[in-house]
């Protein structure tokens, strides 16, 4: 493999994967090299730009920790996350659509009973969230595991606040008829973290960092596919310009103001059989 040129280096790299025992790994690496090299040729990548790209990815690695995932933010803002979700979650009509996981899920959320306050002191207007979990046949899915998390009224998730503990985050189990209800806070629009390399990219391309108001849900039940989705607040100004391209019309719901100033949102989830 001496004296390789721009005309034959791609095939030489691909040939180096010939003895890869995992066929899927071989397929992915081969395609990755083909597309990376084609990209470099297409834009006539300069050495200075290559160094800038390496610096960008290095910064993304340095800013990532157990409370922030800059690489997920990068994937989200480039549309790769939502593309992957769409390709892998082609559900039948009637099933609740999936959307992006986001970078702020954490393990170990506290367990709550129905009616408990998942907000747990997070700043925001009180809100009651309720609905049912059912299958495509309309039958209730009893005892589905529900995990929920959201930003507070100041646009922060609990993991972005040092020493805050778990707030506006929790898990509960649906009832025997698939019913669930819990108290939390009104969903508000918020900007994704833009103080790192992803934020630099957004500013360089004159894009805003805002996400429309939403609740995150992850729902699991035996015999059904795991559902990772959001419920978006109807009327939000960013529904048509979500920074991570995650909005689906079927996931938009009304948050209804109540006489006492609190809010109510009803949303039923329909799980797809596994």
N, C-alpha and C positions, 0 to 999 in steps of 0.2 A: 504493500500500500504506500509506496513512495511516490513522490512527485505528483500528488493528486491535484487536480485543477477544479475550477468552478463547474466544469462540465461533467466530471465523473465522481466528485466527492459524495454526492447523495447516494449513488448506488453502492459505493464502498461502505458507507455507514450502514446502509440497509443489509448488506451482505454480512456485516459483523454480528447481526442478530440470528444468523442461520441456525445456530445450535441452541437457541433459546428453548428450553423444554416446555414452557407454558405457552400454548398456542395463542391464547388471548393476549398475553403480554407481548408476544412477538407481533401480533396484528396491530396492537395499539402503538407500540414503539415505531414500527415501520411507517404507519400512517402519520404519526407525529413528526417524524423526521421529514417525510415527503412534504408535508404542509408547512413546516417551519422553514425548510430550505426554499420552497416555492414563494413563501411570504418575503423572505430576504431578497430574493431575485426580483419579485414584483415591485417592491418599493425601493430597490437599489440601496439596501441598508448600508450606512456608512459605519466605520469603526467607532466614531464618536457616538453615534446613536446606539450602537451595540453596548458601549460602556454605560450610557444613560439608562438603557433598559436593565442592565445588571444592577446598577445602583438602585433603581426603582424597586426591583424585586428584593434586594437586600434590605432596604428600608421597610418593606412590607413584612419581612421576617422579623426584623428587630422590634417592630411595634406590636407584633402579635404576642399575646400571652393567654392565660386561662380565662381572661375576662373580655378579650377582644380578638377577633379573627379577621385580620386585614385581607387575607387571601380570599375569604368568603365574600367580603365587601367588594373586592376586585371582581370576582366571578359574578356577583350580583349586578354590579353596575355595568358590566360588559354584556349582560344578557345571557351569559353562559349558564348560570344557575337555573333560570327560568326555562331555557331551551332544554336542559337536561330533565327538568321536572316534566315538561310537556311531552318529551319523547318517551318517558318511562311511566307516564300516568294517563294513558289513553283510555279513559273510563267510559262506560256506556252512558247513554242519556239518562239523566235523573240522579246519577251519583254526584256527590259533592266534589267539586274540582279541587285539585291540589295547587299549592303555590309554594314559594320559596321558604326554606327553613329559617333563614336569617342567621346572623352571627351571635345572637344573645340567648340562645337556649343553654341552660346549664343543668347538669344532673343534680339530684338531691333536693328537688323542690318539696316544700312541706305539703302534707296531706290535709285536706279539708273535708268537712261534711257539707251536705246540701244546705244552702242558706248562709254559710260562713262568709266572712269578709276576706276575700283573697287579696284585696288591696293592702291590708295589713299596715295602714298608716301612710301609704303612698299619697303624695299630693294630687288632688283631683276632685272633680264633682262626683258624688256617689252615683253608682249605676247598678241596676240589677240585670243580670244576664241569665236567660233561661231558654230551654228548648228540649228537643228530644233527639236521640240517636236511633236510627232505624235502618233497615236494609232496603234494597231495591224493590222488594215485594211489599213494602209498607209496614212490615212487622217490626215491632220494637227490638232493639238490640240491648238486652239487659246487661247491666253491670260492665258496660264498656269503660275502659280506663281513659280518663280525660285529663290532659295536661294543658294548662293555659298560662300565657305570659304576655306582658304588654309594657309599653312605656308609660311613664306618669305624665301629669299635666305640664311638666317642665321639659318633656322630651327626653327623659333619661330612663334607662332600665336600671333595676336595682344593682346589677353588676357594674354599672358605671359610677356608682356612688360608694366610696370607700367606707366600709364598716356599716353599711345600711342593712345588711341581712337580706332575707327574702321578702320582697314586697311586690305586689301586683304580679305574683307568680305562685302557682300551686297546682296540685293535682287532686282529683276527686273521682268517684266511681258513680256512673249513671245508675239510676234506680231500676227496679224490675220491669218497668215499662219504658226503659230507655230515657227517662226524664232526668234533667239536671237543672240546677239553678244555684247561682252564687252571686254574691255582691262583690263589686270591684269599683273601678273608677271609669269615668267617661274617657273613651279613646280619643286621643288628640294627635294631629299631625306632628311629625318631628323630623329633624334632619339626621341622616346617618352620620357617624363620626367623619369629619372632614379635615381633621388636623394632621393627617398622614398622607402617604403617597396617593391614595385613592382620591382624597380631597383635592390634591394638586391636579390630578387628571381631570376632575370635574370642572375645576376653575379654568384650566387650560382649554377646555372644550366648551366653556360657557354653559355648563349644565348645572342645575340646582341639586342639592343633596336631599331634598325632602321626600318623605314617604307619607302617603295619606293615612289618616287615623285608622287603626285596626287592632284587633286582638289576634294573637297567635293561638292556634289549637293543634294538638297532636292527640289523635284518638286511636285506641287499639282495642280489638275484641277478637276472640278466637273465631276462626273461620272467615275473617275479613281482612282485606288489605289495610295496613296502617295508613291513616289519613293525616297528612301534614298540610295545614291550610291556614288561611286568615278569614276573619269576618271584617269587612271594611265598613266604615261609617259613611252612609249616603250623604251627599252634599259637600264632601270634602273637596277643596280646591285642587288637590293634587291627584285625584283619581285618574286623570288622563295624562299625567306626566310623572308617574311613580319612578323614582330614581333607580329602582331595581326591576321594573317592568313586570310586577307581580299581580296586578289587578285583573280580576275576572268579574264580569258583571253579575254572575250568579252568586258571588260572594259578598255583594254589597247589600247592606241591610239598613233599616231605619233605626236610629236611636231616638226614642220618643220621650220628649220632656214631660215629666209628670207634674201635677199641681203643686207638689212640695218642692219642686226645683231639682229633683233627682231625675235620672234617666232610666229607660227600660229598653232592652233589645231582646227580641225573640229570634232564635235561629235554630232550625232543625238540620242535623247532619245525616246524610244518606251514605252508608258505607258500601263499598264494592266487594262482592265475595272474593275470597282469595283463590 
